[in-house]
Amino acid sequence: MSPHLLLKRAALFVGTIGVACSTACAQTTLRLTRVPAATPATDTLFVAGSFNNWNAHSARYALQKQADGTYQISLPSNLGSIEYKFTRGSWPTVEVDDKNQQIANRKADLTATREIANRVLAWDDQSGTPAVPKKHTATPQVRLLSASFAMPQLGRQRRIWLYLPADYAANPTRRYPVLYLHDGQNVFDDATSFDGEWGVDETLDHLRKAGQDATGSIVVAIDNGDQFRSDEYIPWVSTEAELKDQPHRGGQGRQYVDFLALTLKPYVDAHYRTRPDAAHTGIAGSSLGGLISVYAALKYPRVFGQVGAFSPAFWVCNDSLLVFAKTHPASRSARFYFVSGTKESKTMLPLMTAWRDELRKEGVPAANISFHAPADGQHREWFWRREFPAAYRFLFGLKELPKASAAPPK
């Protein structure tokens, strides 16, 4: 038996932050009882939602066709409350209503039921009405660093976005902190986002104009790799047993973080006026992006000194990450910002709480850890957008501003 499996069975972690299998191992079946008669028999149907970053063509979320003509897929109940839609593998083929109009996201609480029946009334590409493209919302400070930046550790290329403060060109001697963000499609521009953007550029512009951020920061946003997202945001390969409880295989997170620390950051530091030390370098993301951000700070404590973990998906590989932390402790000078809703899932808040306590045990001062769990928080982009300003102010040591409204957008 491999050392990895022995560690995973260690009773230490069950007692520390384990979650009962009766909760974690439960499955909920999404069933499609009806699809349009015009659905091509050779097409594969997918479910895309808040649990997979709205990936419309993820093989792991393909529905299985049954002998009676229905379709189904099982999802782990510990995903909690989700939003989702069905597609035939792309957003132009997303489901619509019987009047060929876009429908609202479907919603379900996977902890409350074991089977959910759905019907697709029509597909958008068969409606005869092309979808209206979303408007671009990025500010002038946002540009492409590269449409195809080489990732030698993974043998891939990736689109990467860059935000420069408005006064960057006017201050040729000033150097700036840098914040690295995952899921770059959702950071600046609604037109490239899955479920709304974070408005990071607008937030930083506002802080500068209000005199709340005298220096400003450079932001580097790395697109996720669509079908590679889960693999790249999870450091360890899930076992077959684990895949029964959660749909993410993982295994390329180490190479992805190596890319950030050893390839992308040196390039940014060489081409832009950065403050390259860990005290002025942050990394942040949501869900699996929050998980990989914490891992990055543990693996490269001299590179990443600020960590924003928005609704971090620790449950995917919590025991392995804890083992890693024992030999790769966080820097005692690092700053961590944790935030999630109280009801996002059964495990979200307990595991986030356990990680706050673990970091305290490793010697990270209480003053360097900010922890928030608003009751209305959801696993959604609007929530992370709302919480980003407070996270940014804490991580980069800015003064507090009045809190934003707690109400989600309509």
RAVENVEN-V728493 format. One record per helix or strand of 2 or more residues. SS is the DSSP state (2 for helix, 1 for strand). FROM is the first residue (numbers start at 1). TO is the last residue. If there is no record, write none. Layout:
ss: {SS SS}
from: {FROM FROM}
to: {TO TO}
This chain:
ss: {2 2 2 1 1 2 1 1 2 1 2 1 1 1 1 2 1 1 1 2 2 2 1 2 2 2 2 1 2 1 2 2 1 2 2 1 2}
from: {3 11 21 27 46 59 64 71 77 81 91 95 106 115 122 124 142 156 176 184 190 200 217 226 240 253 278 281 288 306 314 318 335 348 366 369 381}
to: {8 17 24 34 49 61 65 76 79 87 93 96 109 119 123 126 151 163 181 186 192 209 222 233 243 271 280 286 299 310 316 327 339 361 368 372 395}
